[in-house]
Amino acid sequence: MNFGKMLFAQFMEFVPWTNFARIEAHNGGDLSVRNQSCTEQFRAPVKRLTLADVNEARNWNIWEDLAILLI
């Protein structure tokens, strides 16, 4: 029986949310998408179709900058 946290929960603790908010603001993350914020998109599992629509409208540099920060 697993008594520890799930991998997704461990990863979410590792993400620097203040830096993520700065990256989001710098790249205009929520300007073109009304139904879901960047943070919600990153944290919550959503339907694949909804995720595809949001990804098309959102600037991909947000995720690139976050990956660079985590590396």
Residue pairs with C-beta under 8 A, 6 or more apart in sequence:
5 13
12 43
14 70
15 42
15 66
15 70
16 69
17 39
19 69
20 38
20 39
20 42
20 66
20 69
21 39
23 29
23 62
23 65
23 66
23 69
24 30
24 38
24 39
24 62
26 65
27 59
27 61
27 62
27 65
28 59
29 37
29 38
29 58
29 59
29 62
30 37
30 38
32 57
32 58
32 59
33 54
33 57
33 58
35 50
35 54
36 46
36 50
36 54
38 58
38 62
41 51
41 54
41 58
46 54
